[in-house]
């Protein structure tokens, strides 16, 4: 079984739905990662802003970061080997690594929001 680690650049969230514009690439990756995690696959995602220790602990990530700077992110590791620098995996790559159909990677997390209108 494959182990995939995604080292994201600094951002406020991994979904791409914060701020004035939505990045469809980030939402696609977030959906794929969510679907794979839900199926029990070994996939992890680290953000520079929230998980800087993961960047510092990994010699290969540290080397790439020092050589190319933050523009090298995202960096993708498969079984501890760098497979992509500067772009996210496609759904086809995810499906190949985890032996699932690409259309299985489109499940989106369901968020529930409670609003108390009396407090407004």
Phi and psi in degrees as a GROMACS rama.xvg file:
@    title "Ramachandran Plot"
@    xaxis  label "Phi"
@    yaxis  label "Psi"
@TYPE xy
-83.6294  149.66  UNK-2
-116.278  124.155  UNK-3
-118.721  132.851  UNK-4
-126.307  132.169  UNK-5
-113.623  122.426  UNK-6
-104.743  103.216  UNK-7
-83.7695  154.476  UNK-8
-70.2885  174.258  UNK-9
-65.875  127.254  UNK-10
-159.673  165.655  UNK-11
-77.7734  -25.8546  UNK-12
-157.636  166.922  UNK-13
-91.9046  -6.13136  UNK-14
-91.2748  -20.7129  UNK-15
80.4532  10.5416  UNK-16
-103.808  12.9014  UNK-17
-103.663  160.064  UNK-18
83.8087  -175.916  UNK-19
-73.7098  -22.7673  UNK-20
-127.45  146.628  UNK-21
-99.5328  125.889  UNK-22
-88.7671  109.357  UNK-23
-62.2431  -28.0227  UNK-24
-66.7071  -41.8818  UNK-25
-67.0481  -38.3049  UNK-26
-68.4718  -36.2682  UNK-27
-63.5572  -47.1652  UNK-28
-64.9612  -42.665  UNK-29
-59.6121  -41.1607  UNK-30
-65.6105  -42.7334  UNK-31
-64.0454  -46.0709  UNK-32
-63.1513  -43.8862  UNK-33
-58.8082  -46.9572  UNK-34
-61.986  -43.0386  UNK-35
-68.6155  -40.9073  UNK-36
-61.3565  -42.1875  UNK-37
-62.6528  -30.3607  UNK-38
-84.179  -2.16565  UNK-39
89.2178  12.901  UNK-40
-77.05  156.358  UNK-41
-86.6012  87.3222  UNK-42
-135.507  131.791  UNK-43
-130.185  149.886  UNK-44
-132.673  127.738  UNK-45
-121.406  136.166  UNK-46
-106.408  140.922  UNK-47
-58.9837  -35.8623  UNK-48
-73.9545  -34.7169  UNK-49
-105.761  -19.0197  UNK-50
-130.594  49.3273  UNK-51
-60.1425  -27.2634  UNK-52
-63.9556  -32.4785  UNK-53
-66.4318  -34.7961  UNK-54
-68.5839  -44.0799  UNK-55
-69.5719  -31.4348  UNK-56
-73.5329  -22.6028  UNK-57
-100.875  112.888  UNK-58
-59.814  -39.1739  UNK-59
-68.1658  -41.3265  UNK-60
-65.2505  -42.9928  UNK-61
-59.9485  -43.3526  UNK-62
-62.0941  -48.0533  UNK-63
-61.701  -43.4647  UNK-64
-62.5333  -42.0538  UNK-65
-68.4996  -39.0894  UNK-66
-73.8507  -42.999  UNK-67
-111.627  -12.7158  UNK-68
79.043  -174.688  UNK-69
-65.6922  -18.5821  UNK-70
-68.5281  -13.2433  UNK-71
-72.8306  -18.9123  UNK-72
-79.3018  144.657  UNK-73
-78.2258  154.668  UNK-74
-118.925  134.534  UNK-75
-114.827  127.612  UNK-76
-110.73  135.415  UNK-77
-121.011  119.957  UNK-78
50.2463  46.5279  UNK-79
68.7661  11.9248  UNK-80
-113.531  135.684  UNK-81
-69.1087  125.297  UNK-82
-116.975  -20.6893  UNK-83
-148.721  140.879  UNK-84
-132.379  125.257  UNK-85
88.7525  1.27299  UNK-86
-154.854  158.995  UNK-87
-86.4716  156.629  UNK-88
-65.0631  148.425  UNK-89
-77.1766  165.229  UNK-90
-63.8142  -30.3062  UNK-91
-66.0023  -39.702  UNK-92
-65.7638  -45.396  UNK-93
-55.8987  -46.3021  UNK-94
-66.1528  -34.4429  UNK-95
-67.5351  -45.9997  UNK-96
-64.021  -37.8178  UNK-97
-106.464  3.73834  UNK-98
53.3838  50.5219  UNK-99
-126.223  163.383  UNK-100
-77.7816  141.776  UNK-101
-57.0974  -34.8622  UNK-102
-69.786  -13.5265  UNK-103
-77.3037  -5.55132  UNK-104
-98.2446  12.7251  UNK-105
-101.466  6.85168  UNK-106
-71.2113  132.102  UNK-107
-106.183  141.846  UNK-108
-60.3537  142.161  UNK-109
-99.0604  119.453  UNK-110
-103.833  138.563  UNK-111
-110.495  135.651  UNK-112
-125.25  125.911  UNK-113
-106.194  129.116  UNK-114
-124.846  125.601  UNK-115
-96.1691  104.23  UNK-116
-67.1394  -22.5511  UNK-117
-69.9879  -21.9811  UNK-118
-83.7305  -11.6382  UNK-119
